[in-house]
Amino acid sequence: MTQDRSRAEQRLMNKAVHYLGRYNASQQRLREVLQRFAMRKLESHDAAELARAIEAVVADCTRLGYVDDAAFAMARARSKRRGGGSALAIRRGLAQHAIDKTLVDEALAAADETTRDGELAAALRLAARRRIGPYFRRGHDEDTRRRHLASLARAGFSFATARAVIDLEGPEAADKFAESLQEGTPG
């Protein structure tokens, strides 16, 4: 830390390092955390000076590699895909962190690099987690089918993707189909 850093900026940097030691965050998320901290703990300081100090701390954390929006987007996209997240839901979530659209596209491409159709594979994982569609244990009637289609649609999947998952016959067929979507699997 340099001598010319103000006391407020020093406190903000301490807060940033403490926060980033516990959580992976985007630049926007760090900025929000620091703004809330400044409102609570540094209210006696000039607002313009605090805004400048917050931006300086975010820039320093980025330069030092403590905050990396590309790595954050990649980790978030992979995690959400593993959990059955749709591309639409992932895009919306990363937009809340003010992640650049090109970084989001790259993160989604990287998350889907081991599958032939990442969206379909994610929809299958979500169906398995929620026990809907082919994973539903009780009888299938038209009302249940519509509810399951609606569940996948609310999760951000297209009608075609949702229908492809819901129309599979049983968990064995769904698991075999999911396995066939993996790259490197003999087809």
C-alpha positions in Angstrom: 0.0 0.0 0.0 1.2 3.4 -0.8 1.7 6.3 1.6 -0.5 8.7 -0.5 -3.6 6.5 -0.1 -6.2 8.3 2.0 -7.5 6.8 5.1 -10.9 6.1 3.5 -9.3 4.4 0.5 -7.2 2.3 2.8 -10.3 1.2 4.7 -12.0 0.4 1.4 -9.0 -1.6 0.2 -9.0 -3.6 3.5 -12.7 -4.3 3.1 -12.2 -5.3 -0.6 -9.3 -7.7 0.3 -11.4 -9.2 3.2 -14.4 -9.7 1.0 -12.5 -11.1 -1.9 -10.7 -13.5 0.4 -14.1 -15.0 1.1 -16.1 -14.6 -2.1 -15.5 -14.7 -5.8 -16.9 -11.5 -7.2 -17.2 -9.4 -10.3 -16.1 -5.8 -10.5 -19.7 -4.7 -10.2 -20.4 -6.8 -7.2 -17.2 -5.5 -5.5 -18.2 -1.9 -6.3 -21.7 -2.5 -4.7 -20.1 -4.1 -1.6 -17.8 -1.1 -1.2 -20.5 1.4 -1.7 -22.6 -0.2 1.0 -19.6 -0.3 3.3 -18.9 3.4 2.6 -22.5 4.3 3.4 -22.4 2.5 6.7 -18.8 3.2 7.9 -17.5 6.2 6.0 -20.5 8.5 5.9 -18.5 11.5 7.3 -16.3 11.5 4.1 -17.0 13.5 1.0 -19.2 11.5 -1.4 -17.2 12.5 -4.5 -13.9 11.5 -2.7 -15.5 8.1 -1.7 -16.7 7.5 -5.3 -13.2 8.2 -6.5 -11.7 5.9 -3.8 -14.1 3.1 -4.6 -13.2 3.2 -8.3 -9.5 3.3 -7.4 -9.8 0.3 -5.2 -11.8 -1.7 -7.8 -9.1 -0.8 -10.4 -6.3 -1.9 -8.0 -8.1 -5.2 -7.3 -8.5 -5.8 -11.0 -4.9 -4.9 -11.7 -3.7 -7.2 -8.9 -5.8 -10.0 -10.2 -8.1 -10.2 -7.2 -11.1 -9.5 -9.4 -11.4 -11.0 -12.9 -14.7 -10.7 -14.7 -13.8 -13.2 -17.3 -12.9 -15.9 -14.8 -16.0 -15.0 -12.7 -18.2 -15.4 -15.8 -16.5 -18.7 -16.7 -16.9 -20.1 -13.2 -20.5 -19.0 -12.9 -21.5 -20.3 -16.4 -19.9 -23.7 -15.7 -21.6 -24.0 -12.3 -25.0 -23.0 -13.6 -24.7 -25.4 -16.6 -23.8 -28.2 -14.2 -26.9 -27.4 -12.2 -29.2 -27.3 -15.2 -29.2 -23.6 -16.0 -30.4 -22.4 -19.4 -28.3 -20.0 -21.5 -31.0 -17.3 -20.9 -30.9 -17.7 -17.1 -27.1 -17.6 -17.2 -27.1 -14.5 -19.4 -29.5 -12.7 -17.1 -27.5 -13.7 -14.0 -24.3 -12.4 -15.4 -26.0 -9.2 -16.7 -26.8 -8.4 -13.1 -23.0 -8.4 -12.5 -22.5 -6.0 -15.4 -20.4 -8.6 -17.3 -19.7 -7.7 -20.9 -21.8 -9.7 -23.4 -18.7 -11.0 -25.2 -17.3 -12.4 -22.0 -20.7 -14.0 -21.4 -20.7 -15.6 -24.8 -17.2 -16.9 -24.3 -18.1 -18.3 -20.8 -21.1 -20.1 -22.2 -19.1 -21.5 -25.1 -16.5 -22.8 -22.6 -19.2 -24.2 -20.4 -20.6 -26.1 -23.3 -17.3 -27.3 -24.9 -17.7 -30.9 -23.7 -21.2 -31.4 -25.0 -22.8 -31.4 -28.4 -25.8 -29.4 -27.2 -25.2 -27.7 -23.9 -28.8 -26.3 -23.7 -30.3 -29.8 -24.1 -27.9 -31.4 -21.6 -28.7 -28.7 -19.0 -32.4 -29.2 -19.5 -31.9 -32.9 -18.9 -30.0 -32.2 -15.7 -32.7 -29.8 -14.5 -35.4 -32.4 -15.2 -33.4 -35.0 -13.3 -32.9 -32.6 -10.3 -36.6 -31.6 -10.3 -37.8 -35.1 -11.1 -40.0 -34.0 -14.0 -40.5 -35.3 -17.5 -38.8 -38.7 -17.9 -37.8 -38.7 -14.3 -41.3 -38.3 -13.0 -42.3 -41.4 -11.1 -46.1 -41.2 -11.2 -48.4 -41.5 -14.1 -48.1 -39.1 -17.1 -51.2 -37.3 -18.2 -51.5 -34.2 -20.4 -51.9 -31.8 -17.5 -48.7 -33.1 -15.9 -46.9 -32.8 -19.2 -48.0 -29.2 -19.6 -46.8 -28.4 -16.0 -43.4 -30.0 -16.7 -43.1 -28.1 -20.0 -44.0 -24.9 -18.2 -41.4 -25.6 -15.5 -38.6 -25.9 -18.1 -39.9 -22.8 -19.9 -39.8 -20.7 -16.7 -36.2 -21.9 -16.2 -35.4 -20.3 -19.6 -35.5 -23.2 -22.0 -37.1 -23.0 -25.4 -40.3 -24.9 -26.1 -38.5 -27.2 -28.5 -35.8 -28.1 -25.9 -38.4 -28.6 -23.2 -40.5 -30.8 -25.4 -37.5 -32.9 -26.4 -36.7 -33.5 -22.7 -40.3 -34.1 -21.6 -41.1 -36.5 -24.4 -38.3 -38.9 -23.5 -39.6 -42.3 -22.2 -38.3 -43.0 -18.7 -35.1 -42.2 -16.8 -33.0 -44.9 -18.6 -33.7 -43.3 -22.0 -33.0 -39.8 -20.7 -29.7 -40.9 -19.1 -28.7 -42.7 -22.3 -29.6 -39.6 -24.3 -27.7 -37.3 -21.9 -24.6 -39.6 -22.2 -24.9 -39.4 -26.0 -24.6 -35.6 -25.8 -21.2 -35.7 -24.2 -18.3 -35.1 -26.6 -16.0 -38.1 -27.0 -18.7 -40.6 -26.3 -19.1 -43.2 -29.0 -22.4 -42.5 -30.7 
